[in-house]
Amino acid sequence: MATRQHTTRRIESIGQPSETAWTEFDQVLEKTTGFRALRIGELARFRELLYFLAWRDIKVRYKQTVLGAGWAILQPVLAVVLFTAVFGHVAKIDTGGVPYPIFAYTALVPWLFFANAVQLASTSLTVNPQLITKVYFPRLYLVMAPIVAGIVDFVLAFVVLIGMMVYYDVDLHALRVLLLVPLLLLAFLTTLGVGSWLAALNVKYRDIRFVVPFFIQTLLFATPVVYATSAISQPWRTLYGLNPMTAVVEGFRWALADGARPQGAAVALSVASGLLLFASGFYYFNRTERDFADVI
C-alpha cells in the first residue's frame, strides 16, 4: 500500500537565479525492499531539518521554566544526594575506593542522557501529528531531535562533574578520557535504536507511553548506576553486557573516576547489543514510516 503525502519544494527560476518559486507536489511513499528501504538519501537531503527540530526542542524544553537549563543540573545532583544517602551510607555499596558521589554521578551523566532522550523520543511522533499528516520529510528526524537536544543537558551535567572531581581531588587519565567519544557514540546509537522502536510502536499502540516510564525505571536498576558489576558473580556479570548502557556507564567510571576496568567480554556484548538495537530500530522505523500519516 502506498501513502501519498503533500510537500513543497523551492526551485530557482530559469535565467533568473535571484528569483525563486514554490512548487507543490505529492510524495508517494511506496513499500520498498532491501537497502532502499532505509532511505539514506532522504536523510542526507533533509539534514538541515534536524538542526531546526533540535533547536525547537531545546527552546520548548526551557521555555517558561523557573530554573531554565538549571534543571539539567538539578536532576542529577538531587539523584546523587538521594543515592549517596541510601546506597552510600545505609547500604554501603562497595565502590572500589571511589567516593560514592563521584561513583554515582559519573554513571548518572550518561544514564540520564539515555533515559530522558528515550522518554521524549518515544512520543515524538504522536505529539507532532500536524507535521506528519501535512508535509513529507524523514520522520526519523523527529525521533533524533530530542536525542540531539539532550546533548545540551549532558554538557551542563558534565561541567558539574568536572567541578565535583576537582573538589574530591580525582585525577584524570588523559588517554582514558579519549574513550568517552566511542562511549558517547554507543550511547547515542543505543538511544536512537530504542527510541525508534518505541516511537514507531507508539503510533500504532498508544498505551506504549504508559510502558516507557516503567521500562526506564526498571532498566535503571538493571544498569550498574548505583552499584558496580564487580559485585555480581559470573556468569551474570557477563550477561549484563546485553544491556548496552552497561558498557557506557562502567566505561565512564573507569575513564573519569578510575573505577573498576570493564570486563572485555561484557563490553563486546554491549557493543554488539547496542549496534543490533540501532540497526533493527532504524530498519523497523523506516519500514513502518509510510503508514504513520494514515494511523496517527
N, C-alpha and C positions, 0 to 999 in steps of 0.2 A: 504494500500500500504506500502510495506517495503522498506527501504532505506539501501543500502549496502555501508559501509564505510571501508576504508583501515586503519589499525592501526598496531602498532608493540608492542611487549612486550619482556622484558628481562627476561630470565629464567636461573637458575643455572644448570650446567651440573651435572648429577647424578654421585656421587662418587668424584667429583672434585668441591668443593664449591667455590674455588677461581676463577674458570673459568666461564664465562658467555657467553651466545649466544643470538642472537636476532632472534625471530621468527616472521613471518609476517602472518597476517590473516585478514579476513574480519569481521567487526562488522555489524550485521544486525539489524537495528532499525525497529521494528515492532510496530504496533498500540497496545497499552495496555490500560487496563481499571482499575478503582479503585485505590487503594493505589500504585500499581506497576507503574502507570503512572508517579509518582513523582520521581522515580529512586533515592531514598535516598541513597541506597547502592553505586551507582556510584559516587555520590558526596563525600562520605566518602573515597572511594578508590582513587580518584584523588585529594584529598585535598591539597597535596603539590603543585599541579599545580597552585592553587590560589595565593600562595606566589610569584611564579616566574612571573605570569602575572601581579600582582600588582606592583612588583618591576620594571618590564619592563615599565609599565605606568608611574611610578614616574620618571624614568630616561629619558624617551621620553619627558615628560612634561617640564622638566627643562634643556634639552639638547640644547645647542646653544642659550641660552637666555641671555639677558643683566643683568637682576636682579636675575635670578635663582629663588630660593624659595621666594625671596622678593616679587614676585607677589602675593603670598598668603597673605601677609600683606598689600601691597599697595591697593589691590582691596577693602577690607572692609574699610580701612582708608579713601580713596577717597570718597567712598559712604557715609560714616558718615559725612564728611565735606560738601558734597552736601545736604544731608538730613537735617543737622543742619541749614544750611543757608536758605533752602526753608521751611521746616516744623517746625523747631525750632524757627526761628526768624521772618519769614514772616507769616506763617500760625498759629504760636504759638500753636502747638499741646499740649494738657494737658498731662503731664507725671506723675502726681501724686507726684510731688516733686523730681523726679529723674532727674539729669542733662541730657539734651537731648542727648549729645554724648554717654553717658553710656546707656541711654534708647534705642537708635538706634543700638549701637554696640553689645549689648548683644543679640539682635534679629538677627542681620546680621551674626553672627558667625555660628549658626546652619542653617540659611536660605541659606547662600552661599554654605555650605556643601551639602545641598539638591539640590540646583539649578545647581551647577557645575557638581555634580555627575550624575544627571538625563540627563543633556546635553550630557555628554560623554558616558553614558551607552546606550542611545538611538541609537547611531551609532556604538556601539562596535562590532556588528556582521558584518555590511556592510564594515567596514574598515579592516576586517580580513578574507577575502574570502579564502586566501590560507590555512589558518588553518582549516577552516570549511570543505573545499572540499577534503582535502588530508589526514587528520588523525582524528580519533574519540577521543573525550573527552567531558565531560559535558559542553555544550555551555553556561550554566548559569554562569560559571566562567568568561567568557568574559564580562558579564554584571556586575558581582560582583567586578572584578579587579579595574575599575576606582572608584568604591564606596569605596573600602578599601584604595586605594591610596589617596583618598580625605581626609582621616583621618590625613595625614601629614599636609595638608593645614589648617585643623581645629585646630590642635595643635598649629601651628605657630600663627594663628589669636587669639587663646585663650590666648597665652602668652602676646600678646599686650593688650588684655582685662584686664588681671591682672594688667599690668602697668597703664592702664587708671583708674582702680578702686583705686589704690594707690594714683594717682595724684588727683582724685576728692574726696578722703577720704571716700570711700564707704566701709562700714563694711560687712564682710562675715558672714553668718549664717551657722555654721558647719553642722547642721542637714539638712538644705535645700540643701547644696552643694551635699549631697548624692543623691538627686533626679536627678542629672544630668545623672546618669547611666541609669535609666529607660527611661529618656527623649531621650538620645542618641540612645538607643535601638529602641525606637519608630521611631526616625528619620531614622535610618538605615533600618528598615523593610519597612517603607513607601517609601524610596528611591529605595530599591530593588524591591518593588512591581510595582511602577510606571515605573522604568527603564526596568523591564522585559516586561511589556505591550508594551512600546514604541519600544523596541529593536525588539521584535517579529513582531510587526506590520510594522516596517520599512523595514524588509526583503521583505515583500510582497508588501507594498505600499511605494515607495521611496520618495514620497512627504511628508512623516511624518517628515523628517528632517527639512522641512521649517515650520512646525506647532509648533515644540518643542520650539524654541525661543519665539514665540508669546505666547504660553501656559505658559511658565515660567514667562514672563513679566507680563501677566495678573494675574497669581497666586500670584505674589509679592504684588499686591495691594489688593488681596483677603485674604492676610495673615497679621495679625497685626504687621508688621515690623516697619512702620513709624508712627503708631498710636496705641492706646490701645483699646481693645474691650469694655472697660468701657464707651467709647464714643458712643457706639452703643446701641440702645434701644432693648428691648425684643419684639418679640421672635428671632430677627435676631442674637442677641448675642449668644444664644444657638446654632442656626443653623450654626454659624461659626465653630462649632466643627466638622462639616462634613469635614472640611479641617484638616487632621491630624497634619499639621505643626502649627496650631493654638495653640494646647496644648504645643508643643515643644517650640515655641517662647515665649509664655506667661510664661511657666514654667521656662525658662532660666532667664527671667526678675525677676520673683519672688524669685528664688533661689539665684541669684547673686546680683541683684541691689535693692532688697526689693521693687519691683514693686507691682502692684495690684495682689492679690491672684486669680489664675484662678478659674473660676466657675466650680463646681463639675460636673454638667450635661454636660457642654461643653467638659470637659476633658474626661469623659466617652465616649462621642460620638466620640471624636478624636481618642481615643484608639481603639474603635470598627471599625472605618473607616480605620485606618491605618492597622489593622490586616486583614481586608477584602481586602484591596488593595494588601497586601503582599500575602495572600493565593490565590486570584484569579489570580494575575500576575504570581506567581510561577506555578500554575496549567496550565494556558494557555500556558506559555512558554514551559513547558515540553510536553504538548500535541502537539504542533506545531514543536518541535525541529527536529523531524525526516524528515521534509520537507526542512529544511534550505539549505542543500547541493544541492538540486535539483533546488531551486528557486534563490539562491544568485548568 
